[in-house]
């Protein structure tokens, strides 16, 4: 009995936290035009940072369900990419629809959606 209660509670907490994270971190387009320091303030120290080209700063973030990539220069972030894993097709479609509507309302144009 105790094991099933703990297991059920764990599943509910996991689902709740994954929904919160899913909604927050995929709006990477909000950082286009901002400086890389703003990205670091939001997401913390990147897992990998490539500054081998003096004109580019590439930052990579990774979690169990997401990979975020930001590319910037002296003027600010000019490319942002988010790759996410979803539990269901419905969840993925709902999230992508929200992102597309928000980005279009801010006059961003997506170049790749898959």
C-alpha positions as MATLAB code, in Angstrom:
seq = 'XXXXXXXXXXXXXXXXXXXXXXXXXXXXXXXXXXXXXXXXXXXXXXXXXXXXXXXXXXXXXXXXXXXXXXXXXXXXXXXXXXXXXXXXXXXXXXXXXXXXXXXXXXXXXXXXXX';
ca = [
       0.000    0.000    0.000;
       2.730    2.433    1.002;
       4.694    1.683   -2.185;
       1.712    2.385   -4.425;
       1.019    5.714   -2.687;
       4.657    6.776   -3.084;
       4.693    5.656   -6.717;
       1.425    7.476   -7.502;
       2.634   10.631   -5.779;
       5.906   10.504   -7.708;
       4.105   10.166  -11.028;
       1.779   13.085  -10.266;
       4.679   15.308   -9.186;
       6.681   14.343  -12.287;
       3.766   15.146  -14.601;
       3.113   18.466  -12.883;
       6.757   19.537  -13.054;
       7.167   18.451  -16.668;
       4.133   20.505  -17.702;
       5.575   23.599  -15.995;
       8.994   23.157  -17.606;
       7.480   22.420  -20.998;
       5.615   25.707  -21.018;
       8.526   27.872  -19.907;
      11.612   26.850  -21.815;
      10.521   26.506  -25.413;
       9.950   30.207  -26.061;
      13.615   30.707  -26.946;
      12.710   33.189  -29.679;
      12.192   35.743  -26.888;
      15.981   36.030  -26.660;
      16.525   37.063  -30.280;
      18.048   40.537  -30.222;
      19.054   40.268  -26.556;
      22.615   39.759  -25.358;
      24.039   36.371  -24.422;
      24.324   37.512  -20.799;
      20.506   37.599  -20.702;
      20.414   33.944  -21.771;
      22.897   33.034  -19.041;
      20.829   34.937  -16.462;
      17.756   32.908  -17.432;
      19.217   29.417  -17.949;
      22.486   29.537  -16.002;
      25.868   28.309  -17.139;
      25.613   26.462  -20.471;
      26.589   22.800  -20.728;
      28.904   23.758  -23.584;
      29.968   27.128  -24.941;
      31.855   27.560  -28.194;
      33.710   30.842  -28.703;
      36.224   29.501  -31.236;
      34.987   32.042  -33.795;
      35.500   35.577  -32.406;
      32.357   36.754  -34.212;
      30.103   34.051  -32.731;
      29.153   32.814  -29.289;
      27.302   29.468  -29.315;
      25.698   28.283  -26.077;
      24.198   24.837  -25.557;
      21.841   23.749  -22.781;
      20.618   20.199  -22.271;
      18.146   18.456  -19.980;
      16.456   15.051  -20.162;
      13.726   16.362  -22.475;
      15.215   19.479  -24.093;
      18.203   20.851  -25.958;
      18.468   24.633  -26.312;
      20.968   26.380  -28.590;
      21.653   30.108  -28.787;
      23.980   31.768  -31.306;
      24.939   35.392  -30.810;
      27.376   38.047  -31.930;
      28.254   41.496  -30.553;
      24.779   42.801  -31.472;
      22.932   40.004  -29.650;
      21.307   36.617  -30.159;
      20.402   36.055  -33.792;
      19.528   32.356  -33.747;
      17.709   30.306  -31.130;
      16.720   26.669  -31.345;
      14.786   24.367  -29.032;
      14.456   20.623  -29.447;
      12.021   18.906  -27.095;
      10.711   15.424  -26.423;
       7.002   15.159  -25.652;
       4.979   12.403  -24.037;
       2.242   12.548  -26.656;
       1.484   13.894  -30.096;
      -1.347   15.968  -28.632;
       0.977   17.617  -26.112;
       3.530   18.420  -28.813;
       0.921   19.886  -31.153;
      -0.602   22.027  -28.406;
       2.795   23.435  -27.414;
       3.888   24.085  -31.002;
       0.603   25.821  -31.818;
       1.114   28.171  -28.843;
       4.699   28.915  -29.836;
       3.787   29.618  -33.455;
       0.907   31.929  -32.482;
       3.076   33.862  -30.023;
       6.009   34.192  -32.403;
       3.820   35.336  -35.292;
       2.131   37.912  -33.040;
       5.608   39.329  -32.372;
       6.420   39.360  -36.119;
       8.965   36.537  -35.946;
       9.178   34.271  -38.954;
      10.077   30.624  -38.372;
      12.482   29.137  -40.891;
      12.120   25.486  -39.818;
       9.413   23.598  -37.980;
       9.335   19.850  -37.711;
];
